[in-house]
Amino acid sequence: MTGTLVASPGFAMPAPVGTQPPVAMKSIAAPVAGAVAGMPAAPASIGDRGCVRTVLSAMAAATIGRTGRARRGRQGTHSDRASVTAMAAGQGSAPTLHVGIVGYGLVGKELVGQILDNVARLEAELGVRVEVSAVARSKTMVLLPTRGDAALKGGAWPGGDVPLDLARLADHVLAAAASSGGRAIMVDNTASDAPPDHYAAWLAAGADVATPNKRAGSGPYKRYEQIRTAAKQGGSRFLCEATVGAGLPIVGPLQSLLRAGDEVKTVEGIFSGTLSYIFNTWRPGMKFSDVVDDAKNKGFTEPDPRDDLSGTDVARKVTILAREMGLKVELDDVPVESLVPAALRDWTPPAGEKLGDAFVKALGDFDSDMDALISQADSAGKVLRFVGSVDVAAGTAAVKLGRFPKDHPFAGTQFADNIVAFDTKWYSPRPLVVQGPGAGAAVTAAGIFGNVLEVMNGMKRAQ
């Protein structure tokens, strides 16, 4: 489920760059937020800014758990691999990447399943072992013993729960990495603001962080800078490919273009699988509320459909991409054209009625307004699509309902596709287009697993 990457002919994506050697693991039981807050601002160079991911790693990530094949992504330098091998030799085994899982719901269980299904093959191919060392739910966690992750097989929750303590969990994973001579990576599968508050401490202590959680990349810019600075201090990486487009290679290609010296002018795309499905389904003559109801019944929407129709999730993704391109954008700086009628934004359902069902019923009162929009677009030979965009030269980002010609790439999306177009100095007049499924537990987990593979490739020992 890698989607489609359509590029102008005659251009090869830049080769992967840089890897991280093992770093000294530090305890983070004592709070370090104050120290991180006092660090100097992160440099503005492309190499240090934003998430790091290659196209090949992303494409491999989206297939590994389903096809049993993995493409080799970024590899370490000879000296990096030699240092890892030397450390592992002292332990008499392959170097190990120790994974701490925060959030053990659909995505978390899928990710652990993909890891466990591929441990032996990856060790044989890369000479690196991957092991889940800890898992956490909303209130409890389990700190696993060495080679104890078999207890997670099939999405099981092992015994030995203790109250959730994210600092203690990270210390356990870091200690396991220090003991084995490997590395630690913390994976945040939540949509909460609580784990991102720990990212700076984890990164400064030497643990990589991989996440689909959009809160860090789109939250307060000051915290984002602290995270980037902490990663530099700790010799670690903040990996967030899955925050935009789940398993689709979006952040990685953008970073590769910037590093290679391309000039990105604009980035525009359909970033919501829910809204993609709605606008791919809706046709003139169909009631908008009926299409929203259909999306709700098929599980595309949140329990409160306003969470999707408001466009806030798209604004978060646009903010993440804007920051990747060096713009100091706050989420509140992004204007959003909400699809929720003003009269329903603070609306509450009648007593005894389910929120989703009651909202769709109330939305029906505004079908005529929506019908006018789609009829006007259709008469002009265009379609409606809900898009997010970043204009680098103007330093702005926006989320809105746009009209596009019927031969435009955005008009050709299917089902719940995400699609992104990069208009750059090199990709002009035809943009680089990435398209494919951008939602779902399996695809999201594959995107995270791609980040795990990225770290493992950096640990690859000399053959």
Salt bridges, closest charged atoms under 4 A:
ASP117 OD1 - LYS153 NZ 3.31
GLU123 OE1 - ARG129 NH1 3.65
GLU125 OE2 - ARG72 NE 3.53
GLU125 OE1 - ARG121 NH1 3.51
GLU131 OE1 - ARG129 NE 3.80
ASP161 OD2 - ARG137 NH2 3.53
ASP193 OD2 - ARG215 NH1 3.97
ASP193 OD1 - ARG223 NH2 2.91
ASP197 OD1 - ARG223 NH1 2.73
ASP208 OD2 - ARG183 NE 3.07
GLU241 OE1 - ARG53 NH1 3.87
GLU263 OE2 - LYS425 NZ 3.96
ASP293 OD1 - LYS296 NZ 3.50
ASP294 OD1 - LYS298 NZ 3.49
ASP304 OD2 - ARG306 NH2 2.88
ASP313 OD1 - LYS214 NZ 3.31
ASP313 OD2 - LYS317 NZ 3.11
GLU330 OE1 - ARG323 NH2 3.49
ASP357 OD1 - LYS296 NZ 2.68
ASP378 OD1 - LYS406 NZ 2.93
GLU454 OE2 - ARG74 NH2 1.82
